Amino acid sequence: MTADVVVLGLGYVGLPLAQEATRAGHKVLGFDINQGVVDALNAGRSHVDDLSADDVAGMVAEGFEATTQESRIAEAGVAVICVPTPLSDDGGPDLRAVEAAVDAVARNLRPGMLVVLESTTYPGTTDEVVRPRLEAGGLVAGKDFHLAFSPERIDPGNERFGAKNTPKVVGGHTPGCAEAAAAFYGSFVDTVVRAKGTREAETAKLLENTYRHINIALVNEMTRFCHELGIDLWDVIDAASSKPFGFQAFYPGPGVGGHCIPIDPNYLSHNVRARLGYPFRFVELAQEINSQMPAYVVSRAQDLLNEQGRAMNGSTVLLLGVTYKPDIADQRESPAVPLARQLAAKGAVVRYHDPHVTDWRSVPTAERVEDAAAGVAEADLTILVQNHRDYDVDALAAASRLFFDTRGKVTDGPGVHRL
């Protein structure tokens, strides 16, 4: 054994994990099937927002190494799987990347190894999908090797909480497996929380994101009738937030993005339908409401142009911010994509500005504006989709012909309208 831990999947989850383990003195090996990612990391270059080139160079200097050689997995005492789990065509989790990673570990599994799945998935995956593949070679989980699930809680762009100071939930296949996983994470994470088992740990992650998904849907639905009734929902939320107990503020927006909120709750909903035969109605309703928000924004935009005597067809609409979160380059599931496509379908000339996105491949027909201020001055309608800190939104709104704020960040003024 020449490595303490191998991290499979060096993206937004795996790389910060590898960094903290390296900082704690572990000899860390990173495994990824993308040769370009591996070469860049070994050269000290980062491909994720939360780690700079200096961060990666520091990891390499402390012994971190990335590889595409599967056989090197056998060098490590701990294998942590951090690969993506997107949605499949039927709405459930696509486990192909997880299965491929597990099979790679299985081919290199040794007695005494700890295997941890961090990829978000439905309850039962660790026991029903991961364990049989690992045991196919004859070693038994809980006896010959340790097996656990520990849900990732990485929040890209969060400057306050990272891999070290975010509590780590751990659920083991057996109590001994849980102890082994807790000891590993406890070596570089401040707080380890032991769940009863792997299913409880898997479900905990889904509950976290389902809670947010449903409450975002609540305010997204409220924004519609509040607009019709002439009620300022943003002021309502501010007033409700003054209550020091029993209330947490959630805010409307043009839709939900990222890997977690629009995807993870569907794992649970799909699992309930498939196994129990009835719907998880809260999740399915929330998904319906949140997925309709881009179309609602387009409808409001069309109304705003009509009030100015302009048709959507032929009007220039500038989108400010096309990432799913502020101040990062991550575009996964960004609501800006369906928003731009629906605007274009109605004949709008769609342009965009984003300081973090120079090539918007999801909407190649949208023209990039190099200077936000100039773009705002030329557009018939500007829509604030994502509020990056680089934007002086009040100044941009003042310079615009018509400004539609979907994030509640602009001070009221002539030509300014809020979601």
Summary of the structure (lengths in Angstrom):
residues: 419
radius of gyration: 23.4
end to end distance: 56.9
largest distance: 73.8
contacts: 1446
relative contact order: 0.08
helix: 41%
strand: 15%
